[in-house]
């Protein structure tokens, strides 16, 4: 699978936060490649599932 193009244009998250407000992506971050609906990076079913922010990481 490939990350959305917009996710690769932003800097990887340095603090685990992601999304529009953070201006950072989870793609290639140490916290997980998915940006959950809560604005935090992760690799769990919750972060990658329903509500996952497609522009800020892998879903």
CNS distance restraints for C-alpha pairs under 8 A (distance, minus, plus):
assign (resid   2 and name CA) (resid  58 and name CA) 7.44 0.50 0.50
assign (resid   3 and name CA) (resid   7 and name CA) 6.31 0.50 0.50
assign (resid   3 and name CA) (resid   8 and name CA) 6.94 0.50 0.50
assign (resid   3 and name CA) (resid  27 and name CA) 7.18 0.50 0.50
assign (resid   3 and name CA) (resid  57 and name CA) 6.31 0.50 0.50
assign (resid   3 and name CA) (resid  58 and name CA) 5.14 0.50 0.50
assign (resid   3 and name CA) (resid  59 and name CA) 7.99 0.50 0.50
assign (resid   4 and name CA) (resid   8 and name CA) 6.96 0.50 0.50
assign (resid   4 and name CA) (resid  54 and name CA) 6.85 0.50 0.50
assign (resid   4 and name CA) (resid  55 and name CA) 6.17 0.50 0.50
assign (resid   4 and name CA) (resid  56 and name CA) 7.97 0.50 0.50
assign (resid   4 and name CA) (resid  57 and name CA) 7.23 0.50 0.50
assign (resid   4 and name CA) (resid  58 and name CA) 7.18 0.50 0.50
assign (resid   5 and name CA) (resid   9 and name CA) 6.76 0.50 0.50
assign (resid   5 and name CA) (resid  55 and name CA) 7.84 0.50 0.50
assign (resid   6 and name CA) (resid  10 and name CA) 6.99 0.50 0.50
assign (resid   6 and name CA) (resid  55 and name CA) 5.61 0.50 0.50
assign (resid   6 and name CA) (resid  56 and name CA) 7.17 0.50 0.50
assign (resid   7 and name CA) (resid  25 and name CA) 5.73 0.50 0.50
assign (resid   7 and name CA) (resid  26 and name CA) 7.74 0.50 0.50
assign (resid   7 and name CA) (resid  27 and name CA) 6.40 0.50 0.50
assign (resid   7 and name CA) (resid  54 and name CA) 7.71 0.50 0.50
assign (resid   7 and name CA) (resid  55 and name CA) 5.19 0.50 0.50
assign (resid   7 and name CA) (resid  56 and name CA) 4.70 0.50 0.50
assign (resid   7 and name CA) (resid  57 and name CA) 5.42 0.50 0.50
assign (resid   7 and name CA) (resid  58 and name CA) 7.94 0.50 0.50
assign (resid   8 and name CA) (resid  25 and name CA) 7.52 0.50 0.50
assign (resid   8 and name CA) (resid  27 and name CA) 6.66 0.50 0.50
assign (resid  10 and name CA) (resid  23 and name CA) 7.04 0.50 0.50
assign (resid  10 and name CA) (resid  24 and name CA) 5.59 0.50 0.50
assign (resid  10 and name CA) (resid  25 and name CA) 5.79 0.50 0.50
assign (resid  10 and name CA) (resid  56 and name CA) 7.97 0.50 0.50
assign (resid  11 and name CA) (resid  23 and name CA) 7.86 0.50 0.50
assign (resid  11 and name CA) (resid  24 and name CA) 5.35 0.50 0.50
assign (resid  11 and name CA) (resid  25 and name CA) 6.10 0.50 0.50
assign (resid  12 and name CA) (resid  24 and name CA) 5.71 0.50 0.50
assign (resid  12 and name CA) (resid  25 and name CA) 4.97 0.50 0.50
assign (resid  12 and name CA) (resid  26 and name CA) 5.64 0.50 0.50
assign (resid  12 and name CA) (resid  27 and name CA) 6.06 0.50 0.50
assign (resid  12 and name CA) (resid  28 and name CA) 6.07 0.50 0.50
assign (resid  12 and name CA) (resid  29 and name CA) 5.08 0.50 0.50
assign (resid  13 and name CA) (resid  17 and name CA) 6.14 0.50 0.50
assign (resid  13 and name CA) (resid  18 and name CA) 6.37 0.50 0.50
assign (resid  13 and name CA) (resid  24 and name CA) 5.11 0.50 0.50
assign (resid  13 and name CA) (resid  25 and name CA) 5.50 0.50 0.50
assign (resid  13 and name CA) (resid  26 and name CA) 5.61 0.50 0.50
assign (resid  13 and name CA) (resid  29 and name CA) 5.60 0.50 0.50
assign (resid  13 and name CA) (resid  30 and name CA) 7.93 0.50 0.50
assign (resid  13 and name CA) (resid  31 and name CA) 7.91 0.50 0.50
assign (resid  13 and name CA) (resid  41 and name CA) 7.90 0.50 0.50
assign (resid  14 and name CA) (resid  29 and name CA) 7.25 0.50 0.50
assign (resid  16 and name CA) (resid  26 and name CA) 7.58 0.50 0.50
assign (resid  16 and name CA) (resid  29 and name CA) 7.84 0.50 0.50
assign (resid  16 and name CA) (resid  30 and name CA) 7.93 0.50 0.50
assign (resid  16 and name CA) (resid  31 and name CA) 5.67 0.50 0.50
assign (resid  16 and name CA) (resid  40 and name CA) 5.61 0.50 0.50
assign (resid  16 and name CA) (resid  41 and name CA) 5.27 0.50 0.50
assign (resid  16 and name CA) (resid  42 and name CA) 7.98 0.50 0.50
assign (resid  17 and name CA) (resid  22 and name CA) 6.22 0.50 0.50
assign (resid  17 and name CA) (resid  24 and name CA) 7.21 0.50 0.50
assign (resid  17 and name CA) (resid  26 and name CA) 7.92 0.50 0.50
assign (resid  17 and name CA) (resid  39 and name CA) 5.68 0.50 0.50
assign (resid  17 and name CA) (resid  40 and name CA) 4.47 0.50 0.50
assign (resid  17 and name CA) (resid  41 and name CA) 6.00 0.50 0.50
assign (resid  18 and name CA) (resid  22 and name CA) 5.16 0.50 0.50
assign (resid  18 and name CA) (resid  23 and name CA) 6.55 0.50 0.50
assign (resid  18 and name CA) (resid  24 and name CA) 5.03 0.50 0.50
assign (resid  18 and name CA) (resid  25 and name CA) 5.34 0.50 0.50
assign (resid  18 and name CA) (resid  26 and name CA) 6.31 0.50 0.50
assign (resid  18 and name CA) (resid  35 and name CA) 6.03 0.50 0.50
assign (resid  18 and name CA) (resid  39 and name CA) 5.03 0.50 0.50
assign (resid  18 and name CA) (resid  40 and name CA) 5.48 0.50 0.50
assign (resid  18 and name CA) (resid  41 and name CA) 6.27 0.50 0.50
assign (resid  18 and name CA) (resid  56 and name CA) 6.53 0.50 0.50
assign (resid  19 and name CA) (resid  23 and name CA) 5.89 0.50 0.50
assign (resid  19 and name CA) (resid  24 and name CA) 6.19 0.50 0.50
assign (resid  19 and name CA) (resid  25 and name CA) 6.61 0.50 0.50
assign (resid  19 and name CA) (resid  35 and name CA) 6.93 0.50 0.50
assign (resid  19 and name CA) (resid  39 and name CA) 5.61 0.50 0.50
assign (resid  19 and name CA) (resid  40 and name CA) 7.95 0.50 0.50
assign (resid  19 and name CA) (resid  53 and name CA) 6.94 0.50 0.50
assign (resid  19 and name CA) (resid  55 and name CA) 7.73 0.50 0.50
assign (resid  19 and name CA) (resid  56 and name CA) 5.60 0.50 0.50
assign (resid  20 and name CA) (resid  24 and name CA) 7.50 0.50 0.50
assign (resid  20 and name CA) (resid  56 and name CA) 7.92 0.50 0.50
assign (resid  24 and name CA) (resid  56 and name CA) 6.96 0.50 0.50
assign (resid  25 and name CA) (resid  29 and name CA) 7.54 0.50 0.50
assign (resid  25 and name CA) (resid  35 and name CA) 7.23 0.50 0.50
assign (resid  25 and name CA) (resid  55 and name CA) 7.89 0.50 0.50
assign (resid  25 and name CA) (resid  56 and name CA) 4.42 0.50 0.50
assign (resid  25 and name CA) (resid  57 and name CA) 5.62 0.50 0.50
assign (resid  26 and name CA) (resid  31 and name CA) 7.15 0.50 0.50
assign (resid  26 and name CA) (resid  32 and name CA) 6.27 0.50 0.50
assign (resid  26 and name CA) (resid  33 and name CA) 4.71 0.50 0.50
assign (resid  26 and name CA) (resid  34 and name CA) 5.75 0.50 0.50
assign (resid  26 and name CA) (resid  35 and name CA) 5.79 0.50 0.50
assign (resid  26 and name CA) (resid  41 and name CA) 5.50 0.50 0.50
assign (resid  26 and name CA) (resid  42 and name CA) 7.81 0.50 0.50
assign (resid  26 and name CA) (resid  56 and name CA) 6.10 0.50 0.50
assign (resid  26 and name CA) (resid  57 and name CA) 4.90 0.50 0.50
assign (resid  26 and name CA) (resid  58 and name CA) 7.64 0.50 0.50
assign (resid  27 and name CA) (resid  32 and name CA) 7.53 0.50 0.50
assign (resid  27 and name CA) (resid  33 and name CA) 4.68 0.50 0.50
assign (resid  27 and name CA) (resid  34 and name CA) 7.04 0.50 0.50
assign (resid  27 and name CA) (resid  56 and name CA) 7.13 0.50 0.50
assign (resid  27 and name CA) (resid  57 and name CA) 4.85 0.50 0.50
assign (resid  27 and name CA) (resid  58 and name CA) 6.58 0.50 0.50
assign (resid  28 and name CA) (resid  32 and name CA) 7.50 0.50 0.50
assign (resid  28 and name CA) (resid  33 and name CA) 6.10 0.50 0.50
assign (resid  29 and name CA) (resid  33 and name CA) 6.34 0.50 0.50
assign (resid  29 and name CA) (resid  41 and name CA) 8.00 0.50 0.50
assign (resid  31 and name CA) (resid  41 and name CA) 5.53 0.50 0.50
assign (resid  31 and name CA) (resid  42 and name CA) 5.53 0.50 0.50
assign (resid  31 and name CA) (resid  43 and name CA) 7.55 0.50 0.50
assign (resid  32 and name CA) (resid  41 and name CA) 5.43 0.50 0.50
assign (resid  32 and name CA) (resid  42 and name CA) 4.10 0.50 0.50
assign (resid  32 and name CA) (resid  43 and name CA) 4.62 0.50 0.50
assign (resid  33 and name CA) (resid  41 and name CA) 6.51 0.50 0.50
assign (resid  33 and name CA) (resid  42 and name CA) 6.23 0.50 0.50
assign (resid  33 and name CA) (resid  43 and name CA) 6.14 0.50 0.50
assign (resid  33 and name CA) (resid  57 and name CA) 5.59 0.50 0.50
assign (resid  33 and name CA) (resid  58 and name CA) 5.60 0.50 0.50
assign (resid  34 and name CA) (resid  41 and name CA) 5.49 0.50 0.50
assign (resid  34 and name CA) (resid  42 and name CA) 5.36 0.50 0.50
assign (resid  34 and name CA) (resid  43 and name CA) 5.89 0.50 0.50
assign (resid  34 and name CA) (resid  47 and name CA) 5.77 0.50 0.50
assign (resid  34 and name CA) (resid  48 and name CA) 5.15 0.50 0.50
assign (resid  34 and name CA) (resid  52 and name CA) 6.96 0.50 0.50
assign (resid  34 and name CA) (resid  53 and name CA) 7.65 0.50 0.50
assign (resid  34 and name CA) (resid  56 and name CA) 7.52 0.50 0.50
assign (resid  34 and name CA) (resid  57 and name CA) 4.79 0.50 0.50
assign (resid  34 and name CA) (resid  58 and name CA) 4.80 0.50 0.50
assign (resid  34 and name CA) (resid  59 and name CA) 5.83 0.50 0.50
assign (resid  35 and name CA) (resid  39 and name CA) 6.17 0.50 0.50
assign (resid  35 and name CA) (resid  40 and name CA) 5.70 0.50 0.50
assign (resid  35 and name CA) (resid  41 and name CA) 4.59 0.50 0.50
assign (resid  35 and name CA) (resid  42 and name CA) 6.49 0.50 0.50
assign (resid  35 and name CA) (resid  47 and name CA) 5.97 0.50 0.50
assign (resid  35 and name CA) (resid  48 and name CA) 6.85 0.50 0.50
assign (resid  35 and name CA) (resid  52 and name CA) 5.72 0.50 0.50
assign (resid  35 and name CA) (resid  53 and name CA) 5.38 0.50 0.50
assign (resid  35 and name CA) (resid  54 and name CA) 7.38 0.50 0.50
assign (resid  35 and name CA) (resid  56 and name CA) 5.84 0.50 0.50
assign (resid  35 and name CA) (resid  57 and name CA) 5.27 0.50 0.50
assign (resid  35 and name CA) (resid  58 and name CA) 7.15 0.50 0.50
assign (resid  35 and name CA) (resid  59 and name CA) 7.71 0.50 0.50
assign (resid  36 and name CA) (resid  40 and name CA) 5.56 0.50 0.50
assign (resid  36 and name CA) (resid  41 and name CA) 6.13 0.50 0.50
assign (resid  36 and name CA) (resid  42 and name CA) 6.98 0.50 0.50
assign (resid  36 and name CA) (resid  46 and name CA) 6.91 0.50 0.50
assign (resid  36 and name CA) (resid  47 and name CA) 3.93 0.50 0.50
assign (resid  36 and name CA) (resid  48 and name CA) 6.16 0.50 0.50
assign (resid  36 and name CA) (resid  49 and name CA) 7.66 0.50 0.50
assign (resid  36 and name CA) (resid  51 and name CA) 6.46 0.50 0.50
assign (resid  36 and name CA) (resid  52 and name CA) 4.53 0.50 0.50
assign (resid  36 and name CA) (resid  53 and name CA) 6.02 0.50 0.50
assign (resid  37 and name CA) (resid  47 and name CA) 6.96 0.50 0.50
assign (resid  37 and name CA) (resid  50 and name CA) 7.82 0.50 0.50
assign (resid  37 and name CA) (resid  51 and name CA) 4.84 0.50 0.50
assign (resid  37 and name CA) (resid  52 and name CA) 5.23 0.50 0.50
assign (resid  37 and name CA) (resid  53 and name CA) 6.23 0.50 0.50
assign (resid  40 and name CA) (resid  47 and name CA) 7.60 0.50 0.50
assign (resid  41 and name CA) (resid  47 and name CA) 6.83 0.50 0.50
assign (resid  42 and name CA) (resid  47 and name CA) 5.37 0.50 0.50
assign (resid  42 and name CA) (resid  48 and name CA) 7.35 0.50 0.50
assign (resid  43 and name CA) (resid  47 and name CA) 6.19 0.50 0.50
assign (resid  43 and name CA) (resid  48 and name CA) 6.46 0.50 0.50
assign (resid  44 and name CA) (resid  48 and name CA) 6.17 0.50 0.50
assign (resid  45 and name CA) (resid  49 and name CA) 5.46 0.50 0.50
assign (resid  46 and name CA) (resid  50 and name CA) 7.18 0.50 0.50
assign (resid  47 and name CA) (resid  51 and name CA) 7.96 0.50 0.50
assign (resid  47 and name CA) (resid  52 and name CA) 6.08 0.50 0.50
assign (resid  48 and name CA) (resid  52 and name CA) 5.44 0.50 0.50
assign (resid  48 and name CA) (resid  58 and name CA) 7.22 0.50 0.50
assign (resid  48 and name CA) (resid  59 and name CA) 5.02 0.50 0.50
assign (resid  49 and name CA) (resid  59 and name CA) 6.75 0.50 0.50
assign (resid  52 and name CA) (resid  59 and name CA) 6.03 0.50 0.50
assign (resid  53 and name CA) (resid  57 and name CA) 6.71 0.50 0.50
assign (resid  53 and name CA) (resid  59 and name CA) 7.32 0.50 0.50
assign (resid  54 and name CA) (resid  58 and name CA) 6.23 0.50 0.50
assign (resid  54 and name CA) (resid  59 and name CA) 5.88 0.50 0.50
